[in-house]
Amino acid sequence: MNKQFLDGLALTPHDVLLIDHNENHDLSTPDITAMLAHWTQPVLYNDTMATEVSLQQGNPEFGRALAGQLLALAGPEQAF
């Protein structure tokens, strides 16, 4: 993720920004931090390691929980 990506995304209709945080990638650059601080849509951070562990352990509830969080942020009118 970089400023150019977020600039383009800001012009694209979306309901929720899902950021899959990976310890190997720094999201704390001043440009990105400032943009996310003023982001008008809901932002959900997901921990990459938790996702990886749940997939390795075959935990189907993790996917359901993540989907539930996304739907809650998007609002009931976005439910399918």
N, C-alpha and C positions, 0 to 999 in steps of 0.2 A: 504494500500500500504506500502510495506517495501522494504529494499534493496534486499532481496532474490527474491521477486516478480519481481523487475526491472531487476535484473541480468538475470533471466530466460526470461523475455520479450525481452531483448536486443538480445537474440539468436533466436527469433522468427520473421519471416517476418511480417511486418505490415506497414501501410501507415501513420497512425496518432495515437498518444496516447491521448485518451480522459480521462481527469481527472475530475471526478464529485466531486467538492469541497463541503465538509460538515463541518460546523462549529464545529462539535463534534470530528473531526479527524484532527490532526496536521500533515501537510505536510512539516514542516520546520525543521525536524531533519537534522543534518549535512550530513549524508550519502545520503538521498533522495535529498536534495537541491543541493549537488555537482553533483549527477548523472543527475538530470534534467538540470542543467546548461550546461552540455556537451552532452545532448541527441542529436542524429543526425537526428532524424525524427521530424516532426512538433508535437507540443503539444498544445492541446486546453483545457483550463480550463472551466468547466461548473459549475454554481452555483446551488447547490442542491435545495435551497429554491426557486429560480426562476422556476426551473423545477416543483417542487411540486405545487406552486401557479398556474402555467399555466395549469397543469393537473386538478386541482380542479376547475378552472374557465372554463375548456373546450376550451382552446385556441389552435386550430390546427396549427396556424401560428408559434407557438414556435417550434414545432417539425420540421416544414419545414425550419425554420431559422437555427436550429442546424444542420440539414442534409446538408444545403447549405454551412455552415461553414466547415463542415467535408470534403465535396467534394472539396471545394476551396483549403483546405490545402493538400489534397491527390493529387490533380492535375487532369487535364481533362482526362488523360489516365485511371484513375480509375473510371470514371463515368460509371454507369450501365444502 
